[in-house]
């Protein structure tokens, strides 16, 4: 019969699994985002695409600046095949345009439309609303972000996203 100490140290106990804590937290946090994104007409994955495009525009001093599908996929750490349906939907609702790159026809460039750039203004309240709904101190969330970024970097360095 296992002692209480042995039960506490069970390496296969669900509550000790980092993967479970991350998965459960991911679902819960995305549920917080869902009602905030609905008025914008975005799903959470589409929101991440828009964030990457808004960042690109900000880096180019507010001027239109396309990103390739590969750049967006690399930024979001997803494969291009997963990204393509999201981009089609964002294009269909008028937030982005997609066009073949003139220098490399194998590459597709994605660019914000005026409506897509304007949507950023409406999205500015989302981070604060998420923090308010979570009821967690900003410093604690910043620390969590720092730790998760380090864990992600370590996982990527260990080959986690290699195809």
ChimeraX attribute file (.defattr): number of C-alpha atoms within 10 A of each C-alpha:
attribute: neighborCount
match mode: 1-to-1
recipient: residues
	/A:1	4
	/A:2	7
	/A:3	7
	/A:4	8
	/A:5	8
	/A:6	10
	/A:7	11
	/A:8	11
	/A:9	10
	/A:10	11
	/A:11	11
	/A:12	9
	/A:13	10
	/A:14	11
	/A:15	11
	/A:16	13
	/A:17	11
	/A:18	10
	/A:19	11
	/A:20	12
	/A:21	12
	/A:22	12
	/A:23	11
	/A:24	11
	/A:25	12
	/A:26	12
	/A:27	10
	/A:28	12
	/A:29	14
	/A:30	14
	/A:31	12
	/A:32	16
	/A:33	18
	/A:34	13
	/A:35	12
	/A:36	19
	/A:37	16
	/A:38	11
	/A:39	10
	/A:40	13
	/A:41	12
	/A:42	19
	/A:43	17
	/A:44	15
	/A:45	13
	/A:46	18
	/A:47	18
	/A:48	15
	/A:49	20
	/A:50	25
	/A:51	15
	/A:52	18
	/A:53	24
	/A:54	22
	/A:55	13
	/A:56	20
	/A:57	19
	/A:58	13
	/A:59	11
	/A:60	12
	/A:61	10
	/A:62	12
	/A:63	10
	/A:64	17
	/A:65	17
	/A:66	21
	/A:67	20
	/A:68	17
	/A:69	20
	/A:70	18
	/A:71	15
	/A:72	22
	/A:73	19
	/A:74	12
	/A:75	12
	/A:76	15
	/A:77	12
	/A:78	13
	/A:79	15
	/A:80	15
	/A:81	10
	/A:82	10
	/A:83	18
	/A:84	13
	/A:85	12
	/A:86	17
	/A:87	21
	/A:88	14
	/A:89	14
	/A:90	22
	/A:91	18
	/A:92	11
	/A:93	13
	/A:94	14
	/A:95	19
	/A:96	22
	/A:97	18
	/A:98	18
	/A:99	13
	/A:100	13
	/A:101	15
	/A:102	10
	/A:103	7
	/A:104	9
	/A:105	10
	/A:106	8
	/A:107	14
	/A:108	18
	/A:109	20
	/A:110	23
	/A:111	24
	/A:112	25
	/A:113	15
	/A:114	12
	/A:115	12
	/A:116	20
	/A:117	19
	/A:118	13
	/A:119	17
	/A:120	15
	/A:121	9
	/A:122	11
	/A:123	16
	/A:124	10
	/A:125	11
	/A:126	13
	/A:127	11
	/A:128	11
	/A:129	14
	/A:130	16
	/A:131	14
	/A:132	12
	/A:133	11
	/A:134	13
	/A:135	9
	/A:136	11
	/A:137	10
	/A:138	12
	/A:139	9
	/A:140	10
	/A:141	13
	/A:142	11
	/A:143	11
	/A:144	12
	/A:145	12
	/A:146	12
	/A:147	12
	/A:148	13
	/A:149	12
	/A:150	12
	/A:151	12
	/A:152	13
	/A:153	13
	/A:154	12
	/A:155	12
	/A:156	13
	/A:157	11
	/A:158	10
	/A:159	10
	/A:160	11
	/A:161	11
	/A:162	7
	/A:163	5
